Amino acid sequence: MEKKYSFFILAIVFILVSTGSAQDNPMIAPVLSNDSFSMSFYPLHNPDGILMAQNTLPISADDELDKELLDDFDVIIESQSISDPFYYFNYLMYSFNDFLYFAAIKPIATGYKAITPTPLRKGVNNFFHNLIFPVRFVNNILQGEIKDAGTEIGIFLINSTIGALGFAQVAQNKFDLHTANEDLGQTLGSYSIGNGFYLVLPILGPSTLRDVVGLVGDYFLTPINYVEPWELSTGIKAYDTINTASFHIGDYEALKAAALNPYAAIRNAYIQNRKEKIKE
């Protein structure tokens, strides 16, 4: 009995939040959007130089280009200055996730991709996206985005019926409805709650204190977590993880290759990505 529950705990830690937080956090590589990679090309070893560059930029109220540049520098400074009090633990978790990605996730996802037709993989991805409708709906309500919450209901009903349980995104493709991928971390950010300190979680990857709290809340809104027995729930999450990873093979490698300091690049990319999502 003790062995069974020990395995249960390890399995939950291994898979937790892999469901599409496809949702946007989470595994070390696949979850970073293409826009996030731009952060890794900025100098990571000289934050004082970045501050100096910002202070010497000519400021013009009528110059939109200057405004955009200043916004970019603000993002860089925020990423550089975020508290990282658990650096050694975070770096250890980063190294663990890095090893796990190359040793297990990438090989399995590569093999799965080779034998599974793209339309089927996309259908599975659509299904899981449709399944976490409660997370998006509740967080739109909490953010006061009533119109977006109503749109989420329409998308869910259309895709769950005409779209065959969400395997086909009929609402998006035929009715031109657009989903708002909100989560509790973004909701807290919309209330002007700061990131807190930076934290790297095993399997889940980069996060912050605020987003960890958000993950806990979103956990209770995710239907898969209520599937019984737990072995089935764990297996479903594992399959979703591999299916999601099959679409992003090479993304993490590109980020590492472009960065002088991959750990800092991932931290900065994550903070930038989350800031942009809160703005949306």
N, C-alpha and C positions, 0 to 999 in steps of 0.2 A: 504493500500500500504506500509506504514511504517513497519507494522508487517511482511509483506512478506519479505522485504529486511533485516529486523533484523534477521529473521529465516535463510535467505540465508547466511548471514555473519557467524552466529553461526555454520551452517551446514558445510560451507567450512572450517572453522577452525577445526571442529571436524574430518573431513575426509581427509583434504589436505595431500597429499603425502602418503596416505595409499596404493596407487597402487604400489606395489612392489618396491618402493624404498624399496618394496620387493626387490628391490633395497636395500639397506642395511641400512637404517637408520630408523629410524623411530619409530614405535610403541615401547613402552618401553621394551616389552619382546621378541616378535617373531623375531625381527631383529638381535639380537645378535647371531653370529655364535657359533658353538660348541667350536671353538678355543678360542673365547673370554672369556669363563668361567675360563680359567686357571689364568687369572689376579686376580680373586677374592681370590685366595688362598695365595697370597703374603701378607705380613704384611702391613696393611694400616695405622697403627697408629704411625709408627716410620720411616719416610722417612730418617732421619739422620742415622739410623741404616743401611738402605739399601745403602746409600752413602758410609758409612764406610766399608761395606762388599765389595763393588765394589773396593774401593781403596786398600784393602788388598788382593785381589785375585792375585795369581801369574800369570804373563802374559807370555805366550809362543807363539811365532809366528807359531810354528809347531803343536800346540795343538788345534785341531778343537773344542774339547769340551770346552776349556777355551773361545774360540772365541764365541761359541754359548751362553755360560753363560753370557759373557759380553754384547752381543747383547740383551739378556733378561733383564739385569739390565738397559741398556739404555732405553728400552721400559718402565720399571717401573719408572725410574727417570723422563722421559718425561711426563708420565701420572700424577705423583705426582706433577710436577712443573707447569702444565698448569694453566694459569691464570683463576681464578674463582671469578671475582669481583662481580658478581650478585648471590652470594651463597644463600642468603635468598630467592630471587625470584626463583632460580633454585631448591632449596629444596622444595619450595611450589609447583612448577610445577611437581617435582618428586612425591610428595605426592598425588597430584591431579591425575596424570597418574596411580599411584599405585592403588588408589581407583577406578578409572574408569575401570582398567583392571579386578579387582576382582568383581566389582559390575555389570559390563555390558558386556565387551568384552569376558571374559572367559566363563560366563554362556551361552551367545548366541552361541559362537563358540563350546562349548561342546555339546549343543543341536543340532546344525547344523551337527556336526561330527557324532552324534549318528544316524541321519536319512539319511545321505547322503553317498552313497558308495564311498570308497576311489578312485576308478578309475575316478569317476566323479569329485571329488575334485581336483585330480591331473590334469585332463584335463582343468579345469577352471584355475588352477594355471599356466599351460602351455600357455593358451590363453592370459592371462594378461602379461606374460613374453614376448610373441611374440609381443604383442601390443606396448610395450615400446621400440621396435627396434630403433626408431629415437634417443632416449637418448644414447643408446650404440653406434650407428653408428657415430653420430656427435662427441661424446667425444673421440672415437678412432681416428677420423680424427684430432681433436684438439691436441691429444697427439702424432701425427705422426705415429700412428700404422696403416699404410695403409693396411697391410696384414690382420690384425684383422678386420678392417672395411669392407674389401671385404668378409671375412668369414661371417660377420654379414649379409651382403646382401644375400649371398647364403642360410644361415640358415632361414632368413625371407621368402625368395621366396619358398623354399622347404616346410617349415612348414605351410605356408599360403595356399599352394595348396594341395600337397599330404597329409599334416598333418591336413587337415580340419580346416583351419583358426588358426592353432597353437595348437589345442587341443591335438594333438599327436606330440611329438618331433621326427619326422622322421629324420631330419638332424643330430641330436645328436646320435640317437640310430642306425640308418642304415648307415649313411654316415660318422660317426665318426667325425663330425664337433663340435667344442667347442666354446661356446659363451664367450665373455669377458664382464663382467658386470661392465662397466665403467660409471661414472657419473661426473658431472661438479666439484663436490668437489674434486674428485680424480684428475681430470685434473688440477685444480688449485694447488693441492699438488705436482703434477709432475713438475710444474714450480717453485718448491721450495717456494711456498707461505705457510707460517706457519698457524697453527690452529687459531691463534688469541685467544680470550677468550672462555671459555666453556659456553655453553648455553643449558638449558633444555627447550624445547618447549612443550606447551600443545598438547597432542595427539601424536605429532611427536617424542617426547622423546629426548634423548641426541643428541647434535650437537655442532658445534663450529661456530664462526663467518664466517670462510671460507666456511664451509659446508652449512650454511644458504644461503649465496650468491649462492652457487651451486644449492641448492634446488629451488631458484627463477628461475635460468636459465633453469633447467630441467623441471620446470613447463610448460614452453612454448613449450617444445619438446614432451610433453606427450599428445597423441591424445585424451584421455578421457576428458581432460579439454576443448575441443572444442565441445563436445556433447551438443546439445540443445534439449529441454529446460534444464536449470540448475538442475531442480529436477531429471531428468533422469541421468545426469552426477553424481550428488551426490549419487544417489541410486546405481549406478554401482560401485563407489568407496567404498561405505559402504559394498557392497557384497564382493568385493575383499578383504577388510580388514578382514572380518569374515572368509572367505575361507582360507586366509593366516594364520590367527591365529589358525585355527583348526589343523594345522600341528605342532604347537609349544606349545601346552598346556603342562605345566609342566616345560618348559625351564626357565622361569622367576622365578618360585618358587624355582627351584634348585639353581639358582644364589643367591637368597636372603637367602636361608637356609645355603649356604656355606660361606657367607660373614659376617664378623664382622660388617662391615659398608656397607650396600647395596648401599647407594648413591655413595660412593667413588668407590665401586667395579664396578658399572655400568659405572661410568665416566672413570675409568681406562680401562675397557674392551672395551669401545667404542673407546677410543684413540688408543689402541693397534690394534683393528680391522681395523680402518681406515688407520693406518700406514702400516699395512701388505698389504692392498689392493692397496695402492699407489705404493708399491714396486713391485707388480705383473706385 
